Amino acid sequence: MKNFVFGVLMLVVGFVSAQNSQELFQEGNQYYQEENYLKAIQSYKNIVKKDEVSSELYFNLANAYYKINKMAEAIYYYEKALQLNPTNKDAQLNLAYANRGIIDSIKSVPKSVFEKLNDNLQTLLSYNQWALASVILSLTAGCIWILFFFSIKPATKKMFFTLSIIFTIACCGSLAITMQQYHYTKNTVYAIVFAEEVIIRNAPRETASEVFILHQGTKLKVLDEVGTWQKIKISDGQIGWVDKKLIKKL
């Protein structure tokens, strides 16, 4: 009986929490429409504190920061929106606009064919969506194999055999992409510069030589960490060390 009551209470709490988050989201949207961007940000952030995030929530939060010209925060939340949904075209477009508003204009190192393909796959589907595609393809392939084994007519058997091979190969390919995307997502860490100006040094200490300077809103790839210092890499291939309190990991 106690377990039953506890379960009911948990359902009620979950329902109320979801309802409150929806109300906060609508409240934030209303503030945004009224051009009260600071209050909109507060409403959206109250949802973030509840860990009930979504690509749409981060996108709206980024838009609100963009409107008050806080580019580092805007870029950070556009990137967060794309982490949850790489196919969010609006976030991709607005991120491009936001990046034009930062000081640093860093040229990217030319990418290999494999890296370009990987980038295209990332923006096509998230690894969760690729995993779902793998499941659907595997079930379809299984059904077609069953039809193949129970078919009697040679022409029909040949057709099902061909289709089963195609779907099996597609399933294996989708599964390979899923695993690669999952590994990339979990092992690749990026961050955004939040300080107005950051000195990148050649070693993890304050007395080390200056390598280059970055500014607010620039995206970094985090490679390693030593104490309060993080080894970073920017899109043109340069590497250095930065105090981690000056950047914010995505």
C-alpha positions as CSV (number, residue, x, y, z in Angstrom):
1,M,0.0,0.0,0.0
2,K,2.9,2.4,0.9
3,N,4.5,1.7,-2.5
4,F,1.3,2.4,-4.3
5,V,0.8,5.7,-2.4
6,F,4.4,6.7,-3.1
7,G,4.0,5.9,-6.8
8,V,0.9,8.0,-7.0
9,L,2.7,10.9,-5.3
10,M,5.6,10.7,-7.7
11,L,3.2,10.8,-10.7
12,V,1.5,13.9,-9.2
13,V,4.8,15.6,-8.5
14,G,6.0,14.8,-12.1
15,F,2.7,16.1,-13.6
16,V,2.9,19.3,-11.5
17,S,6.5,19.8,-12.4
18,A,5.8,19.4,-16.1
19,Q,2.9,21.7,-15.9
20,N,5.0,24.4,-14.1
21,S,7.7,24.1,-16.7
22,Q,5.2,24.6,-19.5
23,E,3.8,27.6,-17.7
24,L,7.3,29.0,-17.3
25,F,8.0,28.4,-21.0
26,Q,4.8,30.2,-22.0
27,E,5.6,33.0,-19.5
28,G,9.1,33.4,-21.0
29,N,7.6,33.5,-24.5
30,Q,5.2,36.2,-23.4
31,Y,8.0,38.3,-21.9
32,Y,10.0,37.8,-25.1
33,Q,7.1,39.1,-27.3
34,E,6.8,42.1,-25.0
35,E,10.5,42.7,-25.5
36,N,11.2,42.2,-21.8
37,Y,14.2,40.0,-22.5
38,L,15.7,40.0,-19.0
39,K,12.5,38.5,-17.5
40,A,12.2,36.1,-20.4
41,I,15.7,34.9,-19.7
42,Q,14.8,34.4,-16.0
43,S,11.8,32.3,-16.9
44,Y,13.7,30.1,-19.3
45,K,16.5,29.7,-16.8
46,N,14.1,28.6,-14.1
47,I,13.2,25.7,-16.4
48,V,16.9,24.9,-17.0
49,K,17.4,24.7,-13.2
50,K,14.8,22.0,-13.2
51,D,16.8,20.0,-15.7
52,E,13.8,19.9,-18.1
53,V,15.7,21.2,-21.1
54,S,15.0,21.0,-24.8
55,S,16.5,22.3,-28.0
56,E,13.6,24.8,-28.3
57,L,14.2,26.1,-24.7
58,Y,17.9,26.7,-25.4
59,F,17.0,28.3,-28.7
60,N,14.6,30.8,-27.1
61,L,17.1,31.5,-24.3
62,A,19.8,32.2,-26.9
63,N,17.5,34.5,-28.8
64,A,16.8,36.5,-25.6
65,Y,20.5,36.9,-24.9
66,Y,21.1,37.9,-28.6
67,K,18.5,40.6,-28.2
68,I,20.4,42.2,-25.3
69,N,23.7,41.9,-27.2
70,K,25.2,39.3,-24.9
71,M,26.9,37.3,-27.7
72,A,28.9,34.8,-25.5
73,E,25.7,33.7,-23.8
74,A,23.7,33.6,-27.1
75,I,26.4,31.5,-28.8
76,Y,26.6,29.2,-25.8
77,Y,22.9,28.4,-25.8
78,Y,22.6,28.1,-29.6
79,E,25.3,25.5,-29.4
80,K,23.4,23.8,-26.5
81,A,20.3,23.8,-28.7
82,L,22.3,22.1,-31.5
83,Q,23.7,19.5,-29.2
84,L,20.2,18.3,-28.4
85,N,19.0,18.7,-32.0
86,P,21.7,19.0,-34.7
87,T,18.9,19.4,-37.3
88,N,17.6,22.7,-35.7
89,K,18.0,24.9,-38.8
90,D,16.9,28.0,-37.0
91,A,19.6,27.5,-34.3
92,Q,22.2,27.0,-37.1
93,L,21.2,30.2,-38.8
94,N,21.0,32.3,-35.7
95,L,24.3,30.9,-34.5
96,A,25.9,32.0,-37.8
97,Y,24.5,35.5,-37.2
98,A,25.8,35.6,-33.6
99,N,29.3,34.5,-34.6
100,R,29.5,37.5,-36.9
101,G,29.1,39.7,-33.9
102,I,32.2,38.5,-32.0
103,I,35.7,40.0,-32.4
104,D,37.7,36.8,-33.3
105,S,37.4,35.7,-36.9
106,I,39.4,32.4,-37.0
107,K,39.9,30.6,-40.2
108,S,39.3,26.9,-40.0
109,V,41.8,24.3,-41.0
110,P,40.7,22.6,-44.3
111,K,38.9,19.4,-43.4
112,S,39.4,15.9,-44.9
113,V,36.6,14.2,-46.8
114,F,35.9,12.0,-43.8
115,E,35.7,15.0,-41.4
116,K,33.3,16.8,-43.8
117,L,31.2,13.6,-44.0
118,N,31.1,13.4,-40.2
119,D,30.0,17.0,-39.9
120,N,27.2,16.3,-42.4
121,L,26.1,13.3,-40.5
122,Q,26.0,15.2,-37.3
123,T,23.7,17.9,-38.7
124,L,21.6,15.3,-40.4
125,L,20.5,13.3,-37.3
126,S,21.5,13.0,-33.7
127,Y,23.0,9.7,-32.5
128,N,19.7,9.0,-30.8
129,Q,17.9,9.4,-34.1
130,W,20.5,7.2,-35.8
131,A,19.9,4.6,-33.1
132,L,16.2,4.7,-33.8
133,A,16.9,4.3,-37.5
134,S,19.1,1.3,-36.8
135,V,16.3,-0.3,-34.8
136,I,13.7,0.3,-37.5
137,L,16.0,-1.0,-40.2
138,S,16.9,-4.1,-38.2
139,L,13.2,-4.9,-37.6
140,T,12.4,-4.4,-41.3
141,A,15.4,-6.5,-42.4
142,G,14.2,-9.3,-40.0
143,C,10.7,-9.3,-41.4
144,I,12.0,-9.4,-44.9
145,W,14.3,-12.4,-44.1
146,I,11.3,-14.2,-42.6
147,L,9.3,-13.6,-45.8
148,F,12.3,-14.8,-47.8
149,F,12.4,-18.1,-45.9
150,F,8.7,-18.7,-46.2
151,S,8.4,-17.7,-49.9
152,I,7.8,-20.5,-52.4
153,K,7.9,-18.8,-55.8
154,P,11.5,-18.3,-57.1
155,A,10.9,-14.8,-58.3
156,T,9.4,-13.7,-55.0
157,K,12.1,-15.4,-53.0
158,K,14.8,-13.6,-55.1
159,M,13.1,-10.2,-54.6
160,F,12.9,-10.7,-50.8
161,F,16.5,-11.9,-50.7
162,T,17.7,-8.8,-52.5
163,L,15.7,-6.5,-50.2
164,S,16.9,-8.3,-47.1
165,I,20.5,-7.8,-48.2
166,I,19.9,-4.1,-48.8
167,F,18.2,-3.5,-45.5
168,T,20.8,-5.5,-43.6
169,I,23.6,-3.5,-45.1
170,A,21.7,-0.3,-44.4
171,C,21.1,-1.4,-40.8
172,C,24.8,-2.2,-40.3
173,G,25.8,1.2,-41.8
174,S,23.3,3.1,-39.6
175,L,24.5,1.2,-36.5
176,A,28.2,2.1,-37.3
177,I,27.2,5.7,-37.7
178,T,25.3,5.6,-34.4
179,M,28.4,4.2,-32.5
180,Q,30.7,6.7,-34.2
181,Q,28.4,9.6,-33.4
182,Y,27.9,8.5,-29.8
183,H,31.7,8.2,-29.3
184,Y,32.3,11.6,-30.9
185,T,29.6,13.3,-28.8
186,K,30.7,11.8,-25.5
187,N,34.5,12.3,-26.1
188,T,34.6,15.7,-27.8
189,V,34.2,18.7,-25.4
190,Y,33.8,22.2,-26.5
191,A,33.6,25.5,-24.6
192,I,32.8,29.1,-25.1
193,V,35.0,32.1,-24.0
194,F,33.0,34.1,-21.5
195,A,35.6,36.6,-20.4
196,E,36.0,39.8,-22.4
197,E,39.6,39.0,-23.3
198,V,41.6,35.8,-22.6
199,I,45.3,35.2,-22.8
200,I,46.2,31.8,-24.1
201,R,49.5,30.6,-22.8
202,N,51.9,27.8,-23.9
203,A,51.9,26.0,-20.5
204,P,49.4,25.6,-17.6
205,R,50.7,28.4,-15.4
206,E,50.3,32.1,-15.1
207,T,54.0,32.9,-15.8
208,A,54.0,30.9,-19.1
209,S,54.5,32.8,-22.4
210,E,51.5,34.3,-24.2
211,V,50.6,32.4,-27.4
212,F,47.6,34.3,-28.6
213,I,44.6,36.2,-27.3
214,L,40.9,35.3,-27.6
215,H,37.7,37.3,-27.0
216,Q,34.2,36.7,-25.7
217,G,32.1,34.3,-27.7
218,T,34.9,32.3,-29.4
219,K,34.4,28.5,-29.5
220,L,37.2,26.2,-28.3
221,K,37.8,22.5,-28.2
222,V,38.9,21.3,-24.8
223,L,41.7,18.7,-25.1
224,D,43.0,18.2,-21.5
225,E,42.9,19.6,-18.0
226,V,45.7,20.2,-15.4
227,G,44.5,21.7,-12.1
228,T,42.6,24.9,-12.9
229,W,44.0,25.0,-16.4
230,Q,42.6,23.5,-19.6
231,K,44.4,22.8,-22.8
232,I,42.4,24.1,-25.8
233,K,42.5,24.1,-29.5
234,I,40.8,26.6,-31.9
235,S,39.5,26.0,-35.4
236,D,42.7,27.1,-37.1
237,G,44.7,24.4,-35.3
238,Q,46.5,26.6,-32.7
239,I,46.8,25.1,-29.2
240,G,47.3,26.6,-25.8
241,W,46.3,26.7,-22.1
242,V,43.6,28.8,-20.5
243,D,42.3,29.3,-16.9
244,K,39.1,27.3,-16.9
245,K,37.1,29.9,-15.0
246,L,37.3,32.1,-18.1
247,I,35.5,29.7,-20.3
248,K,32.3,27.6,-20.1
249,K,32.0,24.1,-21.3
250,L,29.1,23.1,-23.5
